[in-house]
Amino acid sequence: MKNILLLIPLFLILSCSKSNEDLSSISTEKSGLDPTKLDSLDRFLKSAGSSSLMILVDGKIAHQFGDVTKKHTVHSIRKSLINSLYGIAVEEGIIDTSATLEDLEIDDIEGLTKKEKQATIADLLKSRSGVYHASGAVSEGMLRNKPERGQYAPGEHFYYNNWDFNVLGNILEGATNKTIYELFDEKIAKPIGMQDYRAKFIEIDGEDPEVEIPETDGFYQKEASKSKFPAYHFRLSSRDMARYGQLYLQKGNWNGKQIIPESWIEISTKPHSITNPKYEIAYGMLWYVLYPNENRTSKSFYHTGTGVHMLGVYPGNNMVLIHRVDTEKEYKFHQGNFYQMISKVFGSFK
């Protein structure tokens, strides 16, 4: 009996160790990538100021650049991270996406109108709430494009709205009695073997010009003069983000276990709002969608962070693409470089 008991912790240790192993690699020959073009890509990334890049093909590391273990703030990619948590919560019956803000007794500093309170969780997931209350972590571009209060009814108009995204975090925490960071650790990070995420988080005052980004796995950015609902930021390494993208590429399945419902991923990456007709880009539920056309034979989906970070899932290529920049300090990488990076990655395939 004593020997059996001694084996139990050893078994647990070995199980944890196996789940957190490095992803295996694939040769450039098998991945279809051209080594010479990858060298050119790396030179470009170094000169442009990238921190790291990872390309997974067939679930294996086909190429990587820089320190893929270093954590950076993911910025707006946080939205795609809680997409999975919503899918799981809906499957578990914890959340009903037809529930309205009124049902949930959601209100904010300036007070929401009766019409605004008719927005559903589904509207928030699609960024179509029609609630244009002040919110935290808002960019100048968001402010420029922001409609007037009451201009659109819930579900009527797409506006990339941090109020929606921040409130989604609050709803999820209220329904589960856990923080976003604890939920992500329990439901995603541990099951898929993330290597660097530890669920450590802190609160910061987003209205303090001297505030510094903490070296944690996440932080709540509170801007109390604007809204009751903080932004929830994540800091992830590239290799952990790559696993997350691979989970979506595998339709929510990891090592035979269905982590996220496949049907949830399908509806989340459906084009609910056309955001760029010229390039045929849409917004789904917390993901951007490149829908099929004469040049694209299959749907792809992605999210960016402050125009330079990238989490891209490309089922047609069986590929996941991660790109990072250290945006927690002065950086030179710009959006033009971002589009060049994408072009060079796809140009590296034979």
Secondary structure, DSSP 8 states (H G I E B T S, - for coil): -HHHHHHHHHHHHHHHHHHT----B--HHHHTB-HHHHHHHHHHHHHHT--EEEEEETTEEEEEEE-TT--EE-GGGHHHHHHHHHHHHHHTTS--TT-BTTTTT---TT---TTGGG-BHHHHHTT--------SS--HHHHHH---TTSS-TTS-----HHHHHHHHHHHHHHHTS-HHHHHIIIIITTTT-SS----EEEEETT-TT----SSSEEEEE-TTT-SS-EEEEEE-HHHHHHHHHHHHTTTEETTEESS-HHHHHHHTS--EEEETTTTEEE-SSSEEE---SS-SS-EEEEEETTTEEEEEEGGGTEEEEEE--TTS-----HHHHHHHHHHHHHTB-
